[in-house]
């Protein structure tokens, strides 16, 4: 008799539920093992080493971002941007709010280095960036360690249809909720109406409260549109006449 056959059906079902509730881990290549390093991979572990962390060093900062990386008070606000791209919003935010600290996540080496380079070009040291996957965010931050979170134009995964790969889903959102401090917000923008409507159903299954949402930020956003920073992707979408879907969630 196999081990599963000797167990009660409800025990097996509980194990399956527990496994389903766990975040799906990603697999990315290891920077130090790359056979042909380039200028960007070398900059990650050399020139920007103190503020740019590869996939092995980043988790070592868990619970210590303020004390070890930024050398600031534990009460200081520290935000997270998931997917910095080329870092235009990342740099803009760091310069606009110099008393807030910002940790970015990006998988690709070139935009990662571009992001931290832009943010620190004026001598500010309130930013750090990680080569890490959003599905593994709980390995980077403790509960209650983060303030605001930005998720701007993540891959919508509509062709082919792979909603399990979407970052804005109930499991990831629940993890992010636990990482955030009370009174913090999460901002999500996407050009994909399909993704946005799907995400709204996922959001309903989380503890977040919706502060504002709309299907066209540029026509219906009001003060949220006025405060909006137009990302590089966003400029392209707007020129093409694509509506920008927007939602702002808060943790009471």
Secondary structure, DSSP 8 states (H G I E B T S, - for coil): --TTTTS-HHHHHHHHHHHHHS--------GGG-SS--HHHHHHHTTTTTTEE-TTTGGGGTTTIIIIII---TTS-EEEEE--TTSHHHHHHHHHTTTSEEEEE-SSHHHHHHHHHHHTTTS---EEEE---GGGGGGT--TT-B--EEEES----BTTB-GGG-SSSHHHHHHHHHHB-TT-EEEEEES-HHHHHHHHHHHTTSS-EEEEEES-HHHH-THHHHT----HHHHHHHHTT---EEEEEE--
